[in-house]
Amino acid sequence: MKFKLNRTTAAALVLLAGIHTLAHAQSMDTPTDAPPEAEVKTDPTKDFIKKVNDATGLEFWGYGRGGFFGAPKGAPKGGYSLGGDLQKYRLGNEGDNYLEFGIGKKFDLGGGIKWGVFYMPTIYNGKSGTAQAYFSLSGIFGNSATLWAGQRYHRIQDVHIVDKWVVEDGDNYGAGIDDIPLGGLGRLNVAVHTADSVDNKSGNPNNAKRINVQWRDIPTNPDGKLTITGGLISGNFAKGKDGGALGLMHIQKNFLVPGLNNIFIAQASSGHASLSGKFYNLDNSTTTTGLLLPPGFGASASDIFLFAPLVERTVVTPQPGAKQRRILDSMDFQFGRFGGQTLIGYQTTRPDNGPETKDFTLGGRVSYGIAKYTKLLAELGTTRRSISDQPRQTLNKGTVAVAFSPNTDFWTRPEFRIYATRASWNKAAADANASTFGANGRRGATIYGIQMEAWWE
């Protein structure tokens, strides 16, 4: 029997052989009685960015990912999720390219006063945008409080393995004051926003406004801190109410044992306020240009508007608000060579005019250093979605990968990965996602790729 070796298989074998050789070479660099994991490590990327900032007087921060992605014919290269906020386990499941690059400069005006200007453009799969563009002024009050105005967000806490910022605000024009000291009881941020933004070309049809309050880092116990967030929304809504949001987050360092950290979050929102602290489901506004013609021109009165760059026509589609609840617990750890992050969460969404959706998620990612600059990665996630009077959807996803980075800690970036992912789902999930991964009744897919991810600050 003849064995056929196609190009893909041959390339994979060559790649695996190269990885084995590199890993072996790295292990030869380190004495057996002093493994690299026993050393006190620093983040080399942060150290480098600090040197650049100090040398240039500028501030750089950002995030990026991209690479090569493959999937079976007709199957997506990533994005296998039932649609819940905490349901996209991202390792080997992104299949996209994204970059956000922040740059800022603070000018010393004397007397302890500093004025800053900051800008962060983004590129997602070739489409450019603006995440932040704002100014700051500090030192006015003789303490850490900082005034700001422009388009800015506050990203307070994310769950990395599902690529979700669960506590945040912003992405809109606004103004506020950050880091008001509260005499040993944490610090306070207060901000007001509209729904307008640099990238929002359709304006603000709801005349929506938002106020956010974040009482951060309240000491509660040794190595433990509490953050309380709140938001109020007002506007002209044809469907739903104005709304508000409230959140509690407790972060515990060295939970039970040194090196284990725990995050517990409970959130609730109503109307057009999101759980994370932003706007939720504002009205859609579509503006077109056309030629206004005399009455009677064409077959019907609808022919009055034809596409031409003379007259603008705006159509607003009202959207409902919702009552939402979320509770989650996430742990991350680093014990020598072994690191990772876990998640369990439950979220409900009840729209003002629709059935309730209940989402459950359970999963985690682990890393294990096998050589000085090489680690193995594995991620497993199981998710459920229940919608009133509909069959329950399920989706399970698993990924294995080998990764190269400046050291083998879980959080160290940049990270260059070679991965394979398997996702499977039931018929209800296939039917609900028939336009994407469930097309033609598909019930599973295996995807693969090479990706690099990096962040810097």
QUIFENSUL-V272367 format. One record per backbone hydrogen bond with DSSP energy under -0.5 kcal/mol. CO is the residue of the C=O (numbers start at 1). NH is the residue of the N-H. Records with the same first field share a line. If there is no record, write none. Layout:
CO->NH + NH
This chain:
2->4
4->6
6->10
7->11
8->12
9->13
10->14
11->15
12->16
13->17
14->18
15->19
16->20
17->21
18->22
19->23
20->24
21->25
22->26
23->27
24->28
25->29
26->29
27->30
31->34
35->38
36->39
39->41
42->44
43->47
44->48
45->49
46->50
47->51
48->52
49->53
50->54
51->55
52->56
53->57
57->106
59->104
61->102
62->456
63->100
64->454
65->98
66->452
68->450
70->448
72->75
79->81
84->87
87->89
88->90
90->93
93->79
97->125
98->65
99->123
100->63 + 102
101->121
102->61
103->119
104->59
105->117
107->109 + 115
110->113
113->109 + 110
114->138
115->107
116->136
117->105
118->134
119->103
120->131 + 132
121->101
122->129
123->99 + 125
124->127
126->128
127->124
129->122
132->120
133->151
134->118
135->149
136->116
137->147
138->114
139->142
145->139
146->178
147->137
148->176
149->135
150->152 + 174
151->133
152->172
153->155
154->156 + 169
157->166 + 167
158->160
159->162 + 164
160->163
161->90
164->159 + 166
167->156 + 157
169->154
172->152
173->194
174->150
175->192
176->148
177->190
178->146
179->181
180->188
182->185
186->182
187->216
188->180
189->214
190->177
191->212
192->175
193->210
196->173
197->200
199->201
200->203
204->207
206->236
208->195
209->234
210->193
211->232
212->191
213->230
214->189 + 216
215->228
216->187
217->219
218->226
221->220 + 224
223->253
224->220 + 221
225->251
226->218
227->249
228->215
229->247
230->213
231->245
232->211
234->209
235->237
236->238
241->272
242->272
243->233
244->270
245->231
246->268
247->229
248->266
249->227
250->252 + 264
251->225 + 253
252->255 + 262
254->256
255->257
257->260
259->261 + 334
260->255
261->332
262->252
263->330
264->250
265->328
266->248
267->326
268->246
269->324
270->273
271->322
272->280
274->277
276->168
278->274
284->317
286->315
288->313
289->308
290->292 + 311
291->293 + 306
294->297
296->298
300->303
301->304
302->305
304->293 + 306
306->291
308->310 + 311
311->290
313->288
315->286 + 317
316->318
317->284
321->352
322->324
323->350
324->269
325->348
326->267
327->346
328->265
329->344
330->263
331->342
332->261
333->340
334->336
335->338
337->369
338->335
339->367
340->333
341->365
342->331
343->363
344->329
345->361
346->327
347->359
348->325
349->351 + 357
350->323
351->354
355->351
356->388
357->349
358->386
359->347
360->384
361->345
362->382
363->343
364->380
365->341
366->378
367->339
368->376
371->374
373->405
374->370 + 371
375->403
376->368
377->401
378->366
379->399
380->364
381->397
382->362
383->395
384->360
385->393
386->358
387->390
393->385
394->426
395->383
396->424
397->381
398->422
399->379
400->420
401->377
402->418
403->375
404->416
409->412
414->406
415->417 + 453
416->404
417->451
418->402
419->449
420->400
421->447
422->398
423->445
424->396
426->430
427->431
428->432
429->433
431->434
433->436 + 438
436->439
438->441
439->442
443->425
445->423
447->421
448->70
449->419
450->68
451->417
452->66
453->414 + 415
454->64
456->62
